[in-house]
Amino acid sequence: MSFVNVEVQVDALPRFEDVQFHRLHPLYPLVTLGVAGVFELPIVVVGLTLVFSVPPLRSSAATGPGFLILGAVLAFLSFVAWFAYKSASVIRYAVRQHDIIVHSGVYWKKETVQPIRRIQHVEQLQGPVDKRFGLFKLKLFSAGTGHFTFEIPGLDAERAASIKQHISNFERPEKHDFGDDGLGEPVADPGPEAPEPETGADSTASNEQGSASPESNDG
Amino acid sequence: MAEEAPAVTPEWRRLSAWSIFHFSVEAVIQNVQAAYFFVPATYGVARSGFNEFTLMIPIGIIVVVLVNAILNYIFYSYRVLEDSIQVRRGALFKKRLNLSFERIQNVNLEHPFYFRPFGLVTLKIDSAGSAGEEVNVAALRVPEAEAIRSYVAARKRAFGRPAEVAHDDASRSAADVERVFFTRSLFDLVIHGLTNNRTFLLIAGIFTFVWQTNFSFNRLVEALGIDFDLIIGGWSIVRLTVLFIVSFILAIGFIALLSVLIAIVTYYGFTVYRTDAALTIKRGLLTKHEIHVRKSRIQTVTVRQDWLDYLLGRRNIVLERISHRQHQGDPWAEMKRKILVPSVKLHETTTLTDEVLPGCRLEQLSFTPIRKRYFYKHAVIRSGIYLLALTAYLFIPNSFGWFVPLVLAIWPVHVLSLYMRWKRAGIAVDGDLIVVRSGVIGIDYHSFPAFKTQDISHIQSILMKRHNVSNLVFHTASTTIKIPYLSSDVAKAVVNYCVYRVEATEKSWM
């Protein structure tokens, strides 16, 4: 057995912090803002109607403290809307040969590196609003624990497909023991229950892409 | 080889009637929280005089458990096919499980105490998939169980994917011979019981349920006919203080005793056997547990040390296996996938860690400390909170006299603990090994091979970025490891190195 022990040039390793990040689809932050607005608008409308139609509320709103509270509520709602917009617009992603990097966070900046070799399966999601604007979300699952999911939202169909393609084309030398499909789905027959209901236009379409399942390649 | 064992049977097989025990115990364990409620409730009802009704409750429970167990027994059948094991079970909700050998991770024999007189075992089969896919075949005779186990092992070897199967005597090479290499004495277990209190879990469980059911201690005392006023009404303060101190010491002593008992019952006869590729751990007084694990399946090695452990020079070593998402928050599953080696002496550590992390010498690693800013920032924030509390106190009339001394006593202790936390925290990278150190008094280590990282995050707030500090979060398949306030340059270098190890190493993390 010939043993070699090559020194690792730590400074010469590829640097994740130097990659070229891509922005999401320009519509995505606006769509997020729109969704936040749609949720907040009824609150504002109902609240203001109440304040101006109920006499005791109206009179107290005119006083100093009442005015301040009203202002604070409005400021809070606009902050929530701004925050939703901002957190959507700061998301960046980068695809390298061996890994995918997502950068996110308004105040807490977070960069997560997900080696493709560790990805177990990929989910492509499209909610009702996303569908209207032709946007997709990719969820990448590794065996990492916790409620943590690694996702890239706000992709157009072409980008989503090319990232999935990149992941499924990745050469994996080792074999997993995760069975034949690696999706963790029981092989048991479904019994009396009907197969998965078809997702309609108004529900979140979650289809586990067989083509993106890494284990389907090495079997 | 195992092919000639009578394991494969195309026809469905029933369990032995003894399995009713298994199903009863299973039901009781699953509803142990409900039991917390029933014991005091039954007692309360008994005292308040509904005697004809009182007996109904335990009898009712026993009947329900038994009927459920018998139904489970009647409707349970299984068969071993050429490449899979199939189980049919459930009276009302029929369940059919088809577990192909390829997906099987572990095959273990368990010797529960209620089967031992009959020489029966439970065959436990874990799959790589989701949590609901475990097969427990109860009340098998040992040769039957062994036949199934070695058959599964043989089939898996034929696939080229060796199973984690203990005691499979077929085709074993010299390097594979299992030998004892680590044991724990009764004395070690007593120490473990004292330093790692498991009673609190039990007591906390009882209290939560007592509290949730509006169970009144006063009413119980009344029902028992104890009149505290009569007994201690005439006592002096000194006598009451002595009573309090004595009962406090007694309570501590009782808790410690209970904890020692639990430790002995759980870890009695703790023995680790090794082969070159795998470890087998046997333990347990009433129910004998036997865990067999391939060394390569260990994802993280956690060394835990409480303050008492620190004083006594002991530490617990936890070998963590893959955890499934579904297991989150399920304490039984958590316990199962973590292999705890109790109260290891400091100099024995390397004997164990060498098995899974060869060459790992925790004491000799040079740790990069975290930035002192961690201590300053947290000390300032905590001190601010204490100051605020003291200031608020000045504005409250007629408040308690003990408040100021209490705050003044806790404050420095809290700041000191933050200082210790900063002193302890650090990261070491040595070849393929990553070790994160933490702790306040005792020292904890989380160590894992860099290539077993699943993903890694570099996190910093805008403020932290200005001061060039970062937090790191590693996810392995068994746990999440965080280290705060590293110098950003170090943190980024660690990310790059770790990612490089994952991507350049062709070894499987499984």
Interface residues (C-beta under 8 A of the other chain):
Chain A: V8 V10 L13 P14 R15 F16 E17 H98 D99 G105 Y107 W108 K109 K110 E111 T112 V113 Q114 P115 R117 R118 S142 A143 G144 T145 G146 H147 F148 F150 P173 E174 K175 H176 D177 F178 G179 D180 G184 E185 P186 V187 A188 D189 G191 P192
Chain B: K94 K95 R96 L97 N98 L99 S100 E102 R103 Q105 S127 A128 G129 S130 G132 E133 R161 I322 S323 H324 R325 Q328 T453 Q454 D455 I456 S457 H458 I459 Q460 S461 I462 K465 H475 T476 A477 S478 T479 T480 K492 A493 V495 N496 Y497 V499 Y500 V502 E503 E506 K507 S508 W509 M510
